């Protein structure tokens, strides 16, 4: 308990290929009283991975979808019903947070307690449109032109080539020990939408709405909630974490091995901090074991009800094409999305 608050971290899970890098930061942090992994997947191998993680770390608590239905982002809302302890601070982290400053959790907990005037608070997130906008305004990153503030900006949020350049730029900052130079301090924000890759709230605030988060949880938590209470949100720009990808970016980042590069940076960082080194080694052992058994585990029946998703017309057309045409389609995508642009000036 930190200053009379319990600290509960949670993640809507998820994908073990990312969480193998996230989990060590959380389970090794002495301020974390509990790590709730929200099981929001049908994948048998990922579920078994989370079970093994829970067996290895007493701080981990598996939370099953309250309605017994899993449907991607649409089934996350019900988990907020479990986040209403008035004596707790909650820190929600996306499952594809793949690097953070080693003291980022501590910084964010202190910031949350010291600033009750804000509705929700967030660290500075690499690969988050409005965080990138702030880095631009503060002259921490030099872009090829001015990009306006928009949580779904066609470049800062959507463009995969920009995301690739941004991650490469940030990996260079880590390698050259330049992350501290990116700190921008406390930045209150207007009542506007932003991607909630990493946010903290007081359990008492969530209790005031009985944990009911209607509709799009990102829209509600970042905009509607703040507007209703009249309390702004805020970034703590002195705590930095890296978010891997939005769905429009993932394919290109995977083709360029960005995730493994973050993994290498995590391992280098963990070697210098004993608690991270120990938890990282345990998580790696569990990851390797699960991966080796994944062909069997993926066939384990889901504990949740199946959801029949309607495929888009584009998907139906693509799946109906002969394999050779599908390959040409994929090649055309790669050509279109691997153009050289140089969004970022080095």
Secondary structure, 3 states (H helix, E strand, C coil): CECCEEEEEEEEECCHHHHHHHHHHHHCCCCCCEEEEEECCCCHHHHHHHHHHHHHCCCEEEEECCCCECCHHHHCHHHHHHCCCCCEEEEEECCCEEEECCCHHHHHHHHHHHCCCCCCEEEEEECCHHHHHHHHHCCCCCECCCCCCCCCCHHHHHCHHHHHHHHHHHHHHHHCCCHHHHCCCEEEECCCCCCCCEEEEEHHHHHHCCCCCCCCHHHHHHHHHHHHHCCCEEEEEEEEEEECCCCCCHHHHHHCCHHHHHHHHHHHHHHCCHHHHHHHHHHHHHHHHHHHCHHHHCCCCCCCECCCCCCCHHHHHHHHCCHHHHHHHHHHHHHHCCCCCCCECC
